[in-house]
Amino acid sequence: MIGVYFVASLLATTVSAGSAADLEGTWTTKSRAVVTGPGFYDAVNDKFIEPDLTGISYSFTADGYYEEAFYRAIANPQNPACPQGIMQWQHGRYTIGRDGSLHLTPIAVDGRQLLSDPCSSSTGTYTRYNQTEKYNSFTVAVDPYYDSMRLDLYSFDGSPMHPMYLTYRPPEMLPTTTLNPISKKTKRHLESKTKPSFDLGKVISRDNLIDPNRLMWVGIIMSAMGGIAMFMS
C-alpha cells in the first residue's frame, strides 16, 4: 500500500512544500465523504454526524488554525465480520518547523472520539480525545490523474498518509476558538444518516464525558452497596 502512494507521489507535479499559504483549504481523501466543519461534528449539541463512507479530512487556515475529522473502520483479524468503527474530531493551532515539519496542537477539551465495537457491546463509547500530532513533511501538488490539488502528509517515521484532495478554499471549518469548555453540560450522542455494519448508531449518551475506565469502579461500588443492603435486610 505504501508503495502505491509513493508511486503516486512521483506522478504528481510538486507545487510547494512547507508553505502555510499552500496548506490553506479543506482537504479530504478520495471518497470525499468526510469533510471537516458542522457536517461532521455538531458543536452546539456536541454530537457526531455519521458520513456515508469512511475517510479523513484536514482543514487549515493561512494564519495557523487547523481542524481534522477521521472516520475509519478497524479490521478484526480474529473475526472479520466484527470490525470496529471510530470517529475522531479535533481542532487547534498548527506550526511549520524550519525543517518543513508540521506540528498540530489541539484544544485539549474540545477533541472527541466515538468508538464502536458491536460484537463486544451494543453501545459505543464517546469520550474526550486529545492527541498532538507531528508530520515530518508535507507537499502540495497537482495530481495529473485527478487534475486536482493534492496534499500529501508524511508521518513522523516518513510513511505517507492517504493522499487528500482540495475540496474547499477558503476552508470549511467550525470556529477556531474553544467550543466546549469543561463547565458546559450538554447531551452528547451520534446522529446517524446511514447504519454501517459496525453500527455506530448505538452510542452511550451522557452529560459528562467520563473516562470509560471509570465505569468499572461504578460497577464495583454498586455491587458493594447491593451486598450491604442484603446484609442489613
N, C-alpha and C positions, 0 to 999 in steps of 0.2 A: 504493500500500500504506500509506504514512504517513497519507494522508487517511482511510483506513478506521479506523485506530487512533485518529485524532483525533476522528472522529465517535463512535466507541465510548466514548471518554473523556467526551464531552459527555452521553452517555446515563446514565452512572454517577452515583450519588449519593456525593459525596466524604465520607468519614468523617473523615479527618485527613491531614495532610501533615507529615512531619518528626518523627514520634514513633517511638522505639525500641520502645515497647510495642505499637504497631500493626504494626511490621515483624515481630515475633516469630512464628515458624512456618516451615513449609516451603511454598514456592510453586512451581508448575510451569505450563508452557504448556499449551495446550488438549489436546494429545494425552495428557497425564498419564502418559506412558510413561517420562519421565526424572525421577527423584527422587533427591535427594542421599542420602548415607548408604551403608551397606555393600552395598546392592543395585546401586550404580553403580560404586563403587571399593572393592575388597578391599584394605585397607591392610596386612593381615597378610601376604598373599602378593604384595602390590604388583602388582595386575593390574586391568584394567578388566573389567566385565561388561556386555556389549553389550545395550542395550534393544531392544525390538521396533520402536520408532519413534523418530524424531528429536525433539528438544525441548530445553528449557532449564529448569533448576531452581535456585532460591536458597533457602537456609535462614538464618535469623537468630535469635539469642538476644536476650533483653532486656538482657543485660549486655555486649553488644558483640562477640560472635563471629559469624562467618558461614561458609558453605560454598557452593560453586557447582558445578554439573555441566552440561556442554554436550555435546550430540551432534548434529552438523549434517552435512548434505550440501552440498558446494560445487559449483555448476554449472560446467561446462566448455563455454563458448560455441563453441570450435573443434571439440569433439567431444562433443555432448550425451550420447552413450552411455557416456562415461567420467567421471562425476562423482567428486570426491574425497570421502572421509569423514574427519571429525575428531571426536575425543573429547577433552575437557579437564576437569580437576578441580583445584580449589584450595580452601584454607580459610585463615582467619586472623582478623584483627580488623577491625572497621568503626567509623567515627565519623560523626556527623552534624554538619555545619557550621552556624553560626548562620544562614546563608542558606538552609538546608534542603537543601544538597548532601549526597550520600552518598559516603564515601571507603572503599574496600576495600583493605586492605593484607595480602597473603597471606604465609604462612610460606614463604619462598623455596624451601627444599629439598624441600618436600612436593608442590608442584604437578606435575602430569603431563599430557602430551599424546601422543595417538596420531594420526598422520596416515597415511592410506591413499590411494594413487594407483595403482590396479590396472593402468591402461594403461601406466604407466611402470615399475612394479616389482611383482613377485609378493609382496613383503613390505612391511609397513608400517614406519613409523619411530616409535619410542617414546622420548620424551625428557622431561627435566625442563621444567617450564613455570612461569614467574613473571611475572605481569602485574598491576601495581597498576591499579585502576580508579576512575574518578570519574563519578558521575551528578549532573547539575545539580540534579535534584529527584526526588521520588517522591510518589505518592499511594496511599493505601489506600482502596478504595471497595467499595460493594456493586454488583455488576453486575446490573442488572434482568433481563437476558436469561437468564443462567445462575443467578440467585439465589444467588450465591456471592461471598465476599470476593475482591477482585481487587487485585493490586499492579501499578502502572504505574511503570516506571523511565524516566527521560529522560536521554539521553546528554549528554556534555559540550557538544554543539552544539544541544541541545534536542530532538533527534529521539527519538520514543518507541520503546522496545523492544517485542517481542511481550508482550502482557499475560499475567500469571501469576495463577493461582488458588490459594487456600489449600487445602492438602492435609492438613497435619498441624499441630496446635498442642497441646502443645509440638512443636518441630521434630524431624524425622528427620535426625540428624547423626552423623558419626563423632566421636571425642574431639577436643576443640579444641586439644590440645597437639601438639607436633611428633611426627609418626608415623614418618617415615623419615629419620633423620639420615644425613649423608653416609657415616658409618662402617658403616652397616648394609648388608649384601650379601645380597640375596635374588633368586630367579628372578622375572623380570617377563615377563608375557605377557597376552594377551587371552583371556578366556573368552567364547565366542560362543554365545548362545542361538538366534539366527537368523542367516542368512547373506544380508546385503543385496547389492544389485547392485554396490556398490563394494568388497565383500569385505574387511571389517575383520577377518575371522577369521584372515588371514595376517599375522603380525606378527613383527618381529625381537625375539628374546628374549635378553637379556644381563644379566650380573650388575652392571655399572656403566652407568648411563645416559649413554653417551658422546654428545657433540655429533655429529650425523651428518656435519657438515662435516669432522670429523677423519678420517672413513673414507677420504677422498681421499688423505690422507698415508699411511695404512696401505697403500693400493694402490701408491703411489709407492715406498715403502720395499721392499715385497715384489718389485716389478719390478726394483729395483736389485740386490737380493740374488740374484735369479734370473740377472741378467746377470753378476754376479761369479762365481757358481758355474759358469756356462757357460764363462767365460774361463779359469778355473783348470782345468777338465777338458780 
